[in-house]
Amino acid sequence: MPKRILTGTVTSDANAQTVTVSVERRFKHPVLQKTIRKSKKYRAHDEKDACKVGDQVRIIECAPKSKTKRWEVLEA
């Protein structure tokens, strides 16, 4: 199964080697045909602690790194 790659914005870099990334998706409501924005937060492993709040990053699925981390920062 291929690994998913998502693009989002870093919302927190408070923890060591971990960033919180907010990923927004847009879709049309099936009945109202109005564009809806939904966002979800992912905890991602940042090996070099290079990402700062506000950065656009790409994250990729990986094997679990901890209780909450299942993603890695692919590129900042």
ABEGO torsion letter per residue (X at the ends): XBBBBBBBBBABAABBGBBBBBBBBBBBBAAAGBBBBBBBBBBBBBAAGABBBGBBBBBBBBBBABAABABBBABX
